[in-house]
Amino acid sequence: MYAQLKLDYSAAEMVIDFFRNPDENKIVEIAQHPAYELVFEHSRRFSSTPLDSHMLTSALKGKSNAFNFSKIDERLPELTEIIGYLKKNEQKMRDEFAPLSLFYLPEDYRPEATVYFVIGGYNGVVLGDGVAMNIDWAQFRGEPREILFYLPHELFHIGFSHYQQVPDIFSVHTEGELKKLVMSFTMNEGLATLVPYRKRLSLDATADDDYSVLTDDCSLRKMVKQFKAMMAMFHEKSGNNSVTDEFLGTILGQCSGDRLFYTVGCYMGLCIENKYGRGKIIELIRKTPEDFFMVFRDAERE
């Protein structure tokens, strides 16, 4: 069981209430909610076009689509049903899904998290011991059960950050620093993707794009080949070269846009686990992404 897990629906409920009963006096309260403050701070640290309270305020007033509130009135009944679904499945989230995040983390980790369910913004973000999950994300609306699978993915990130420093993309200035960032995010996102992998297999829940790749040998081989070709673009002698916008876009476009962080990172974790056991991954959590890549290369070679 996940020892300290708080599930907070108030931000999403406030937004639903606002659109049902518009009152501009409610806007400030929504924009100052801890859930959206988490979204703003995460966005400020990791996004080149960050979301902020002004953008949320404008979106609530219908003057911006930064939070994807377009035609939200039509979705309010469905969003209300999703909140009902989550509340009905709270015990399952606590006892069955949240604990999946602990499977690859050291035993001395003491989990504690607040999960905020929000409407608008990113599908899911983590900062400190907080998670913000957007129930209005299309994949969640189409299949609310996906929220249960994404929960342990996000909770793993919290645990990972207790042992590894998550790099700041804005501090990357050289190709060597970018390579380290890619390795860190591949390990982090890959293992987070691995967390619910077997649960998805057991419940036949692999329609998600990442898992449809992971369960298709041909697609996965193409992804792994693409990733290795991309990593070959980092030349040891050019580690101190300044990163150009073009090179940065090429690398991160593939890693994030093409989902290499997630699919290939998960594949690497699976290779390590299949060869050396789960304990090796737990051991690597305390080490470096470079160690993770080195052990993967050994596992794949043998």
N, C-alpha and C positions, 0 to 999 in steps of 0.2 A: 504494500500500500504506500502511496506517496504521502509522506507524513504531514507536511504543511502545504496544503493546496487550497487557495481561495479562488472561487469562481464568481466573477462580478459581471452582472448583466446590465447594470444601471446605465452605462453610457449608451448602449444600444436602445434600451427602453426609453431613455430621454429623447433620443433622436426620433424614434417612432412617435412618441407623444407630441413632439414639436410639429411634425408634419401632419399629424391628425388635428392638432389644435394649435395653429401658428400663433406664436406670441414672442415678439422680439426680446422680451425680458428674459426668456429662457436661453437665448443664444450665448450670453456670457457664461452662464453656468455650464453649458455643454462644452464650450471652448476651454474652460478651465478644469474640466474633469481630468483626473489623473490618467485615465486611459488615453485621452487625446494628447495630453502633455507628454506621455511616453512616446506616442507616434511622432510628435513634433521633434523631440530631442533625438530620437533615432534617425529621423530624416535629416536633421541638421548635421549629424555626425557622418552619415553614410550616403547621402544622396546629393547629386550635383544640382538637382532642382528640388530643394527641400520644401515640404509642406509646413505650413505654420498656422497659428491661430487666426491670422487675418484671412488666409485662404479658406479656412473652415467657416469662419463667419460669413464670408462672401458666398460660399457654397450654400449655406443654410438660408441665405436671403435670395437664392436663385440667381446670383450674379456671377457665379463661377461654377465650372464642372470639375474642379480639382479633386473633389471627393466622390465623384460619380453619383451625384444625387439625381441625375436626369431621370425623369419618369418614375421617381421613387414611390409616388403615391400608388402606382399600380402594384408595387412589390410589398407594400406594408402588410397585407394579410399573410403573405408567404414568410416575411421576416418575423412576424409575430409567432407563426407556427414553428419556425426554427428555434426561437427562444424557448417555446414550450417543449420542443423535442429535447433540447439540451438539458432543461431542468428535469425532465422525465428520466434522462439518462445520466444524471449527475453521479450516481453511485457507480455506474459502469465506467465513467470517466476516471473516477478516483481509484477504483479497485482493479480495473482491467486494462485501461489504456495509459493513464499517466505513469504507472510503474514500468512500462516498457522503456521509458527514457533512462531508467537506472541500470539497464542490462549491461551497458558497456561503460559504465562509470565506476570509479573506485568505491570500495565499500565504506570508506571514511567520509564520503560525500553526504551531507545532510540537506536533503532537498527542501526548499521553501520557495513558493512562487505564488504570485497573484496573476490569474488569467482574466484579462478584461475582454469582453465581447463588445465589439464596436461595429459601427456601420460607416463604410467609406474608407478611403485610403488604401493601404497595402493589404495583401491577403493575410499576412502575419509578420509581426516584428517582435524582437526580443531586446530588452535593455535592462541590465541589472538583474533583478529577480522578478521582472514583470514581463508579461506577454500581452500583446494586443492582437486579437483575431477578428478579422472583418467578416461577419456573417453574410454580408451582401456580395461577397465574391461569387462570381458565376458558378464556379465548381462546387461551392458549398450550397448554393441555392438549388443546384441540380440534384445534389445528393448530400443531405445534411450529415450523413454518417461520415463523410470525408473529414468533417471537423474533428471527429473522434480520433481519426488516424493522424491528422496534422498536429494534434495536441502533444503527443509524446515527442514528435519531431522538434517542436519549438521548446519544449521543456528540456530536451537534451542540450540545446544551445546554452541554456542557463548553466547546466552542470559543466559543460565544456569550458565555459568562460571562467569557472572557478580554478581551473588548472592551466589554461592557456590564455594568453592575452590576444584578444581579437584585434587584428591590425586595422589601422585607420587608412583608408584609401587615399585621403588627402595628404598623408605623410609620405607617400610614395614619390620618389624623385628619380630613382635610378632603375635600370632594368633588373639589377640584382634584388632590389627591394620589392619590385613587382613580382618577381619569381617567388619570393618568400611569401608574399600575400596570396598568390595563387595556390601555393602548397598548403597554406593555413586554411583557406576557405574550402579547398578540395577535401581536406581531412574533416573539417567541421561540418560542412553541408553533406558530405558523403556519408559520414557516420550517422548524422541525424536522419538521413534517408534510409539507412540500414535499420534503424531502430524499429519501425513498424513493418519491415519487409516481410518477415515470416508470418506476422499476424495477418497481413493483407493476403498472403498466399492461402492461409488456412480458411479465410472468409471469402475467398474469390473476389478480392477487391483490388484488382490490378489495372483498372481502366485508366487511372491517372497516368498522364503522359510519361512521367519518369519510370513508373513501374511497368508500363507496357513495353518500354525499351529494355528494362532490366530482365524481363521474362521472355525476350525475343533475341535469340543468339545472334542473328544476322544484324539486327539494329544495334545491339550492344557492341559487337565487334567494330562496326563503323564508328561508333562514338569513341571507343578506346583508341582506334587508329587516328582519329581526328585529334584527340587529346595529346597523344604522343607526338604527332607532327607539330602541334602547337607548342609543346614544351621544348621541342628541338629548336624553336626560334630563339630560345634563350642561349646565347653563347657565353661560355665561361669568361672569355676575354673581354666581353662587352658589359660585364656586370656593373661597372661604374658609369656606363653611358647614361646620359639623361634620357628619361622616358618621353618620347614624343606623343602627342595626342593621337596620332595615327596608330602607333604601336599599342598604346593603352586601349584604344577602341577595338583593335583586332583581337587582343588577348581577352579582355573582359566581355566583349561581345560574344565570343565563343563560350567562355566559361559560364556566364550567367544567361545570356540570351539563348544559347544552344543547350543549356542545362548540363554542361560538362561537369561543373562542380558537383552536381547531385548524382547523376548517373554513373560517371566514371569513378567518383569518390566512393560511392556505394559499392561498385564492383571491386575496388581496391580493398575495401573493408571485408567483403565476402571472401576474397582470395586469401587474405591474412587469416581470417577466422577458420576457413576450411583447412588451411595448411597447419596453423599453429594453435588454433583454439581461441575461444573468446578471451581467455586470460591475457593473451598477447595484445589484444586491442586495449584492454583495460590498462595494461602496462604502458602502452604507447601514449595514453591520454596524459600521462605525467611527463612525457618526453616531448620531442619537437616534431613539427610536420616533416622536417627532413628525415627524421628517424622513421616516420610512418611510410614515406616514399621508399626509403632504403629497404625496409622489411617487406614491403609490397614487391619490390623488384626481385628480392630473394625468393619470395613465395611463388611468383609467377615463373621464375626461371627453373625452379626445381621440379 
